[in-house]
Amino acid sequence: MSSLFRHCAIFLLGLSLSGCGFHLEGGATVPAPLQGATVEGSGPQGASLAEAVRRELERDGNTPSSTGPVIHVNSAGISQRIISISPTSGAALEFLNTLRAVVSVTRGRTLMLPPQPLFVEQSFTYNSANPLATTVQQMENQRQILKDGANSILNRIFSVPQVRQHS
């Protein structure tokens, strides 16, 4: 009886996860109308954000094609501001990175997704006891915000009904 219960519980868990959009890493999650998508970027961080989107698409099984749709990542930039300062040393302790871009999708001359703003924020703290870690920490935080931005772009694009059903 307990074995049957365990199998039913596992089956129901699998069924519920498949219904909510959960996919195993590396699984093909790119909707059919977006298969073969390429990515173009502009702005100070446009190439880096476009590359992050491209990596996520490839991880999901997409192979770029010259006849596929184009995901445009325009005016992409990352700004950083100090949000906390040490009262004893006056050194910056906490920063806020902000990623902004404008995202759209086209196929030929057809606009599949009109331009939409992207806004991703991420804070990080700085350990003033280890000043040499600052550059490495900033590079890692920039890589992470680009990855978060890429995932945000793809989640947004994949959830738009007109993109999912475009012929």
JOVENBEL-V963191 format. One line per field, one symbol per residue. phi: phi as a letter, one per 30 degrees, with the letter a starting at -180 (. if undefined). psi: psi as a letter, one per 30 degrees, with the letter a starting at -180 (. if undefined). burial: + if it has 24 or more other ideal C-beta (glycine too) atoms within 12 Angstrom, else -. A space follows every 50 residues. Layout:
# JOVENBEL-V963191
phi=???
psi=???
burial=???
This chain:
# JOVENBEL-V963191
phi=.ddddddddddddddddddcjdbdeiddcdeedceidcbbbbjecedddd dddeddddddjdcebdcddccccchdaccbbdbabdddciddcbbbcbcb abcbbbbiccddbdebdcbbcacbcccddbdddedddddddddddddddd ddddddddcdedddcdc
psi=eeeeeeeeeeeeeeeeeffggkkkkfkjfkkeffkgklkklllegeeeee eeeeeeeeeggkjkkffllkjkjlhklklklkfkkkfefgkkekljkkkk lkklkljbgkjejlkkkkjkkklllkjffifffeeeeeeeeeeeeeeeee eeeeeeeffjefeegk.
burial=----------------------------+++-+++-+++++-+-++-+++ ++++-++--+-+-+---+++++++++++-+--------------+-++++ +++++++----++--+-+++-+-+-+----------+---+++-++++++ ++++-+++-+--+--+-
